[in-house]
Amino acid sequence: MRCAILGSGLIARTHARVLLEMGHTLACVVNHDLEGARAFAREFRAEKAATELEDALAPDVDCVHVCTPPALHFRAAWAALEAGKHVICEKPLCLDPAEARELAALAKAKGLVGAVDFNARFHDASARAKEAIAARSFGEIKLVHGSYLQEFHALPDALSWRYRPQLAGPMRATTEIGSHWIDLARFWTGLEIEAVSATFGCFAPERSVEDGIMRAKASAGNGVPFAVDSEDAASISIRFSNGAIGNLLLSEASHGRINSLALEVTGTDESLWWDSEEPYRLHTARKGAGVRTETGAFGGGFSSSFRGLFDAVYGDIERRRRGEAIDCENPPYPSLSDGAINAEVCRAIYESANRDSVWVRVDGHSGIHPDTARIIEHFGFEKLPVEGTLYKSSYRSALESRDGGPAGTEMIGLFSERPSSLSCFHRLTYDETWHVYGGDPFRLILLFPDGHSEDVVMGSDPLKGQRIQFVVPAGVWQGGCILSGGRYALYGCSMAPGFTGSCFQAGIREELLRLYPDRAQDIRALSVDSGETKMPEGFAT
């Protein structure tokens, strides 16, 4: 089959090697740096090197492999599925569980194969472990615990995209390695994670960077200060759907641990454990009978976990091509739905760690968080017509401007995912000043008349590059929403001359897509289809 790879880093190289080993053709590699893409293409005999996503969506491409940083996964996977391509996406599928669910729904609606690269399932020992745990002799699962330890980010460490939230998201250990453990625990046990209590450790928040290398303290040279707030390690208590308890320790700063994913399951009659650094050894035990270690030294012929996953996925793609039925509900690989569940668990871990380790339920994605509900009730927020955000007018000057409107106005607004509260693209006749009041960071997307666009991250921590105040010029299309992983953002907007319904115009989706094609994902998420582009007659007069 013909494949395209998005990205040209370490994991993309692994994908390419396995695809060539399987006899597939690399039709295209896409990278933001053309020279990097060309070097990758030469090494792996890809037919084309490009910098634009659209090049990977050519009619003759069968499957797209998404190997970009996590914050870029949704846009890439969505575009590939929309274009009728099968997709294998690196983990985490998405930082936002709602986006992950959207991808799963899109793949199902289009009859496409979608998978997430949780390759740990495809170690030879994993299938044997799953079978042993499911056996009646194992008994009821009572305890699930383990760890995933690496030295990958122990200092000194190279400053990479993994330390930039706009690419990696707000987490590191949880989404990079914890997501693998979460998936493997679900796969082995058949249980869901119901609730979590988490504590994060960032061991050197203030770092110094010199020649691209981070250190905990300023070096003797001219190190540049760099702040880090994503976690080096996490300690997570877990409740499972059958009442079993568990614990997970994650660390990317454990010296000497290269890639140690350890998982142990205890049933009423047996226990079983495994470590990825000894991948061919699976241990089981019964009380008084000692430990039985099964050694699968050849692993089915020195099998690759990536090869096993790709074989399963491409097997289903081939069956689709032949018009045969496949098991969409329980495929033999981690599906996009599995990726969505995983994203929900990671979000709950993040929320718990940022709320003093309170227990957070994983399955409550349809509900409104109590803190958000209290903020909404306190201010008495209402939906702003057309634009869609929750708001409350807080000041309206009694003085008139030259055009007869108020000399100045102030409003308080709230962005959140649950309930959905965002600002659809609109432009105003006058400048508007945004202020941060509290909660989590949010983003403004600005589309300028000359065709260029900008992203502005608003938040309460200016030392991390967040803006606490920002002026959007008159005539610029603006849209806004909470950053992925956030609960709510409380903000204010002021205008002088003040806001009136007549100074507002909403952007129509198709028109904005035509003018700003490179912002298609944001425009689709933050724009109206057609119809009402003005405030109701008499609003805010």
C-alpha positions in Angstrom: 0.0 0.0 0.0 1.0 3.6 -0.3 1.6 5.5 2.9 2.4 9.1 4.0 4.2 10.0 7.2 3.7 13.4 8.9 6.8 14.2 10.9 10.4 13.1 10.5 11.6 12.6 14.1 12.6 9.5 16.0 9.2 7.9 16.0 8.6 8.7 12.4 11.8 6.8 11.5 10.5 3.8 13.4 7.3 3.9 11.4 9.2 4.2 8.1 11.5 1.3 8.9 8.6 -1.0 9.7 6.6 0.1 6.7 9.5 -0.7 4.3 10.0 -4.0 6.1 6.4 -4.8 5.4 6.8 -4.0 1.7 4.7 -0.8 1.6 5.6 2.3 -0.4 6.4 5.7 1.3 4.6 8.0 -1.0 5.3 11.2 0.9 6.9 12.6 4.1 5.8 15.9 5.4 7.9 18.1 7.8 7.8 21.8 8.7 11.5 21.9 7.6 11.8 21.0 3.9 15.5 20.0 4.2 14.6 17.7 7.0 11.9 16.1 4.9 14.2 15.7 2.0 16.9 14.0 4.2 14.2 11.6 5.6 12.9 10.9 2.1 16.4 10.0 0.9 17.0 7.7 3.8 13.7 5.8 3.6 13.2 6.1 -0.2 10.0 8.2 0.1 8.8 9.4 -3.3 8.1 13.0 -2.2 9.2 15.4 0.5 6.9 18.3 1.4 6.0 20.9 4.0 2.2 21.0 3.5 -0.3 18.5 5.0 -2.2 18.5 1.7 0.7 16.7 0.0 0.1 13.7 2.2 -3.6 13.5 1.2 -3.0 12.7 -2.5 -5.7 10.5 -4.1 -3.3 7.5 -4.3 -2.3 7.5 -0.5 -4.0 4.7 1.4 -2.9 5.4 5.0 -1.5 8.5 6.9 0.8 8.0 9.8 0.6 11.0 12.2 4.0 11.3 14.0 3.9 15.0 14.9 3.9 16.6 18.4 0.6 15.9 20.2 -0.9 19.4 19.8 -0.9 18.9 16.0 -2.5 15.5 16.0 -6.1 16.5 15.8 -5.8 18.8 12.8 -3.7 16.2 10.9 -5.8 13.2 11.7 -9.0 15.0 11.0 -7.8 16.2 7.6 -6.7 12.7 6.7 -9.9 11.1 7.7 -12.0 13.8 6.0 -9.9 13.1 2.8 -10.9 9.4 3.1 -7.5 8.1 4.4 -7.0 5.5 7.0 -4.9 6.8 10.0 -2.3 5.5 12.5 -1.7 8.2 15.0 1.0 8.4 17.7 0.0 8.8 21.3 -1.6 10.7 22.8 -4.3 10.7 20.2 -5.4 14.2 21.3 -4.9 16.5 24.3 -8.6 17.3 24.3 -10.8 14.3 24.9 -13.6 15.9 22.9 -11.4 16.2 19.8 -10.4 12.5 20.3 -14.0 11.5 20.4 -14.7 13.6 17.3 -11.9 11.7 15.4 -13.4 8.3 16.5 -16.8 9.4 15.3 -15.5 10.6 12.0 -13.6 7.4 11.3 -16.7 5.4 12.1 -19.0 7.6 9.9 -16.6 7.2 6.9 -15.9 3.5 7.4 -12.2 4.1 7.8 -9.6 2.3 9.9 -8.1 4.4 12.7 -5.5 3.3 15.3 -3.3 4.7 18.0 0.2 3.5 18.4 0.0 1.9 21.8 2.5 -0.7 20.7 3.1 -2.1 24.1 0.0 -4.3 23.5 2.0 -6.1 20.9 4.8 -7.5 23.0 4.5 -11.2 22.8 4.1 -11.4 26.6 1.1 -9.0 26.5 -1.2 -11.4 24.7 -0.2 -14.2 27.1 -0.8 -11.9 30.1 -4.3 -10.9 28.9 -5.2 -14.6 28.4 -3.9 -15.6 31.8 -5.8 -12.8 33.6 -9.0 -13.7 31.8 -8.8 -17.3 32.9 -11.1 -18.5 35.6 -8.2 -19.7 37.6 -6.8 -16.2 38.0 -9.8 -15.1 40.1 -11.3 -11.6 40.4 -9.0 -8.7 39.8 -8.3 -6.8 43.1 -5.1 -4.8 42.6 -3.4 -3.3 39.5 -0.2 -1.4 40.0 3.1 -0.6 38.3 5.3 2.1 36.9 6.8 3.6 33.8 10.4 4.9 34.4 12.8 6.5 32.1 15.9 8.7 32.4 14.9 10.5 29.2 14.4 13.9 30.8 16.9 13.8 33.6 19.1 16.9 33.5 21.1 17.9 31.7 18.6 17.5 28.8 18.2 19.0 25.3 15.6 21.7 25.0 13.0 20.2 22.6 9.4 20.7 21.6 8.4 18.5 24.6 9.0 21.5 26.8 6.8 23.8 24.8 3.1 23.5 25.8 1.8 24.8 22.4 3.2 21.6 20.9 3.4 19.1 23.7 0.4 20.2 25.8 0.4 20.9 29.5 1.8 17.5 30.5 4.9 15.4 29.8 5.3 12.2 31.8 1.5 11.5 31.9 0.8 11.8 28.2 4.2 10.6 26.8 4.7 7.4 28.9 1.7 7.2 31.2 -0.6 6.9 28.3 1.1 3.6 27.3 0.7 2.2 30.9 -3.0 3.3 31.0 -3.7 1.5 27.7 -1.9 -1.7 28.7 -3.7 -1.9 32.0 -7.0 -1.5 30.2 -6.0 -4.1 27.6 -4.8 -6.7 30.1 -7.6 -6.4 32.6 -10.6 -5.4 30.4 -11.4 -2.8 33.2 -11.9 0.9 32.9 -10.2 3.5 35.1 -13.1 5.1 37.0 -11.3 7.8 39.1 -7.8 9.1 39.9 -5.9 11.0 42.5 -2.6 12.4 41.2 0.4 14.4 42.4 2.9 15.9 39.9 6.6 16.6 40.5 8.5 19.2 38.5 12.0 18.8 40.0 13.6 21.9 38.4 11.0 24.5 37.4 13.7 27.2 36.9 16.3 26.1 34.4 19.1 27.5 32.4 19.7 26.9 28.7 23.0 27.1 27.0 23.8 25.7 23.5 20.4 24.1 23.5 21.1 22.1 26.7 19.0 22.7 29.9 20.5 22.5 33.4 18.9 23.0 36.8 21.1 26.0 37.6 22.8 28.6 35.6 26.0 27.3 34.1 29.3 29.1 34.2 28.5 30.5 30.8 25.7 32.7 29.6 22.8 30.5 30.2 19.3 31.8 29.4 16.6 31.3 32.0 13.8 28.9 31.0 10.8 28.0 33.1 9.2 24.5 33.1 6.0 23.5 34.7 5.1 20.2 33.1 5.8 17.2 35.3 9.0 15.1 35.4 7.1 12.6 37.5 3.6 11.7 38.7 2.2 9.5 41.5 -1.3 8.4 40.7 -3.8 6.4 42.8 -6.5 4.6 40.7 -10.0 3.2 41.2 -11.1 0.7 38.6 -14.6 0.0 37.3 -14.9 -3.3 39.2 -13.8 -1.8 42.5 -10.2 -2.8 42.2 -7.6 -0.3 43.4 -4.3 0.6 41.9 -1.3 2.8 41.8 1.0 4.1 39.0 4.4 5.8 39.3 5.7 7.7 36.3 9.1 9.3 36.0 11.2 10.6 33.1 14.0 11.5 35.4 15.0 8.2 36.9 18.7 7.5 36.2 19.5 4.2 34.6 15.9 3.5 33.7 16.0 3.4 29.9 12.4 2.2 29.2 10.9 0.3 32.1 7.2 -0.2 31.8 6.2 -2.5 34.7 2.7 -3.8 35.3 1.4 -6.2 37.9 -2.1 -7.6 38.4 -3.3 -9.4 41.5 -6.4 -11.6 41.5 -8.0 -13.5 44.2 -6.0 -16.7 43.3 -3.0 -15.6 41.2 -0.7 -12.6 40.5 1.1 -11.8 37.2 3.7 -9.2 36.4 6.0 -8.1 33.5 8.6 -5.4 32.8 9.4 -4.1 29.3 13.1 -4.1 30.0 12.8 -7.9 30.3 10.2 -8.3 27.5 10.4 -12.0 27.0 9.8 -12.9 30.7 6.3 -13.2 32.2 6.0 -14.0 35.9 3.0 -15.6 37.6 2.5 -16.8 41.1 0.1 -18.6 43.5 0.3 -18.5 47.3 2.8 -21.2 48.6 3.7 -22.3 45.0 6.5 -19.9 44.3 7.0 -17.9 41.2 6.7 -19.3 37.7 8.6 -17.4 35.0 7.8 -18.1 31.4 10.5 -17.2 28.9 9.5 -16.6 25.3 13.1 -16.1 24.2 12.3 -15.7 20.5 9.1 -13.7 21.0 7.5 -15.4 18.0 10.5 -14.8 15.8 12.0 -11.7 17.4 8.8 -9.9 16.7 8.6 -6.1 16.8 5.7 -4.6 18.7 5.4 -1.9 16.0 5.3 -4.6 13.3 2.6 -6.5 15.2 0.4 -3.4 15.5 1.0 -2.4 11.9 0.2 -5.9 10.6 -3.1 -5.8 12.5 -4.1 -2.4 11.2 -3.1 -3.0 7.6 -4.8 -6.3 7.7 -8.1 -4.5 8.4 -7.3 -1.9 5.7 -6.8 -4.7 3.2 -10.1 -6.3 4.3 -11.8 -2.9 3.8 -10.4 -2.7 0.3 -11.8 -6.1 -0.5 -15.2 -5.1 0.8 -15.0 -7.5 3.7 -16.5 -6.8 7.2 -14.2 -5.9 10.1 -14.8 -5.8 13.8 -15.3 -2.1 14.4 -16.3 -2.4 18.0 -13.4 -4.6 19.1 -10.6 -4.3 16.6 -7.3 -6.2 17.2 -5.4 -3.0 17.8 -5.9 0.2 19.9 -8.6 2.1 18.2 -9.4 5.9 18.1 -12.0 5.2 20.7 -9.3 3.7 22.9 -7.3 6.9 22.3 -10.3 9.0 23.4 -10.7 7.0 26.6 -7.0 7.4 27.2 -7.2 11.1 26.7 -10.1 11.3 29.2 -8.0 9.5 31.8 -5.0 11.8 31.2 -7.2 14.9 31.6 -8.6 13.6 34.9 -5.0 13.0 36.1 -4.1 16.6 35.1 -7.1 18.0 36.8 -6.5 16.1 40.0 -2.8 17.1 40.2 -3.7 20.7 39.8 -6.4 20.6 42.5 -4.3 19.2 45.4 -4.7 15.6 44.4 -8.5 15.5 44.9 -10.2 12.4 43.4 -11.5 13.1 39.9 -13.9 10.8 38.1 -13.0 9.9 34.6 -16.4 9.1 33.2 -18.0 12.4 33.8 -17.1 14.1 30.5 -20.7 15.1 29.9 -21.1 16.9 33.2 -20.1 20.4 34.4 -17.4 20.7 36.9 -18.7 22.0 40.3 -16.1 24.9 40.3 -17.3 26.0 36.8 -20.9 25.7 37.9 -20.3 27.9 40.9 -18.6 30.6 38.8 -21.5 30.6 36.4 -24.1 30.8 39.2 -22.1 33.5 41.0 -22.0 35.9 38.0 -25.3 34.9 36.6 -23.7 34.4 33.1 -25.9 34.3 30.0 -25.1 33.3 26.4 -24.0 36.2 24.3 -26.2 36.1 21.1 -24.5 35.0 17.9 -20.9 35.0 19.4 -21.8 32.3 21.9 -19.7 33.0 24.9 -21.0 33.1 28.5 -21.0 36.8 29.6 -22.2 39.4 32.0 -22.3 43.2 31.4 -20.5 44.9 34.3 -20.3 48.5 33.2 -22.0 50.8 30.7 -21.1 54.5 30.7 -23.9 57.0 31.0 -21.9 59.3 28.7 -22.3 59.1 25.0 -19.7 58.8 22.3 -19.8 60.8 19.1 -21.9 58.1 17.4 -24.5 58.1 20.1 -23.4 54.9 21.9 -21.9 54.6 25.4 -18.5 56.2 25.9 -17.2 53.0 27.4 -18.3 49.4 28.3 -17.0 46.5 30.4 -18.1 42.9 30.4 -17.0 39.7 32.2 -16.8 36.5 30.2 -16.1 32.8 30.7 -14.5 30.2 28.4 -15.0 26.6 29.2 -15.4 23.2 27.5 -18.2 22.0 29.8 -20.5 23.8 29.3 -19.4 24.8 25.8 -18.5 28.5 25.9 -16.3 30.1 23.3 -16.1 33.1 21.1 -16.9 32.6 17.4 -15.0 34.7 14.9 -16.2 38.2 14.8 -14.9 41.7 14.2 -15.7 45.0 15.9 -15.8 48.6 14.8 -13.6 49.7 17.7 -10.5 48.3 19.5 -11.2 45.9 22.3 -9.0 45.2 25.3 -9.0 41.7 26.9 -8.1 41.2 30.5 -7.3 38.0 32.5 -9.2 37.6 35.8 -8.6 34.0 36.8 -8.9 30.3 36.0 -6.9 28.6 33.2 -5.1 30.0 30.2 -7.1 30.6 27.0 -6.2 31.5 23.4 -7.2 34.2 21.0 -6.9 33.6 17.3 -6.6 36.8 15.2 -7.2 36.9 11.4 -5.9 40.2 10.0 -7.1 42.0 6.8 -3.8 41.5 5.1 -4.2 37.7 5.3 -1.8 36.8 8.1 -3.0 35.4 11.5 -1.7 35.3 15.0 -2.3 33.2 18.2 -2.2 34.9 21.6 -2.2 32.9 24.8 -3.9 34.7 27.6 -3.2 33.7 31.2 -2.1 34.8 34.7 1.6 33.8 34.3 3.5 36.4 32.2 6.8 34.6 33.0 5.5 31.8 30.8 4.7 34.1 27.9 1.1 34.5 28.8 -0.6 37.8 28.2 -2.6 39.3 31.1 -3.9 42.1 28.8 -4.2 42.4 25.1 -5.7 44.9 22.6 -7.5 43.5 19.5 -7.5 46.2 16.8 -10.7 47.3 15.2 -11.5 45.3 12.0 -9.5 42.2 12.9 -11.4 38.9 13.0 -11.1 37.4 16.5 -12.1 34.1 18.1 -11.3 32.5 21.4 -11.5 29.4 23.5 -10.0 27.7 26.5 -6.7 25.9 26.1 -6.9 22.1 26.0 -6.9 20.6 29.4 -8.3 23.7 31.1 -11.5 23.8 33.2 -12.5 27.5 32.9 -11.1 30.9 32.1 -12.5 34.1 33.5 -11.8 37.2 31.5 -13.0 40.7 30.9 -13.3 42.9 27.8 -13.5 46.7 27.7 -14.2 49.1 24.9 -14.1 52.9 24.4 -16.2 53.9 22.6 -18.4 51.2 24.1 -19.9 48.1 22.7 -23.2 48.2 20.8 -24.9 45.6 18.7 -24.3 47.6 15.6 -20.5 47.5 16.0 -20.4 43.6 15.8 -20.2 41.4 12.8 -19.8 37.6 12.9 -17.6 35.8 10.3 -19.3 33.2 8.0 -17.4 30.0 7.9 -17.0 29.5 4.1 -15.9 33.1 3.6 -13.3 32.9 6.3 -12.1 29.5 4.9 -11.6 31.1 1.6 -9.6 34.0 3.0 -7.6 32.1 5.6 -7.2 28.5 4.4 -4.3 27.8 6.7 -6.5 28.3 9.7 -9.2 25.9 8.6 -9.3 23.9 11.8 -9.8 27.0 14.0 -12.3 28.5 11.6 -14.4 25.3 11.5 -14.4 25.2 15.3 -15.1 28.9 15.9 -17.4 30.2 13.2 -21.1 30.3 12.2 -22.3 28.5 9.1 -24.5 31.3 7.7 -27.5 33.4 8.6 -27.1 35.6 11.6 -24.0 37.7 11.6 -25.4 40.7 13.5 -26.7 41.0 17.0 -30.5 41.0 17.5 -32.2 44.3 16.8 -31.9 46.6 19.8 -29.3 44.4 21.6 -26.8 46.5 23.8 -28.2 49.8 22.7 
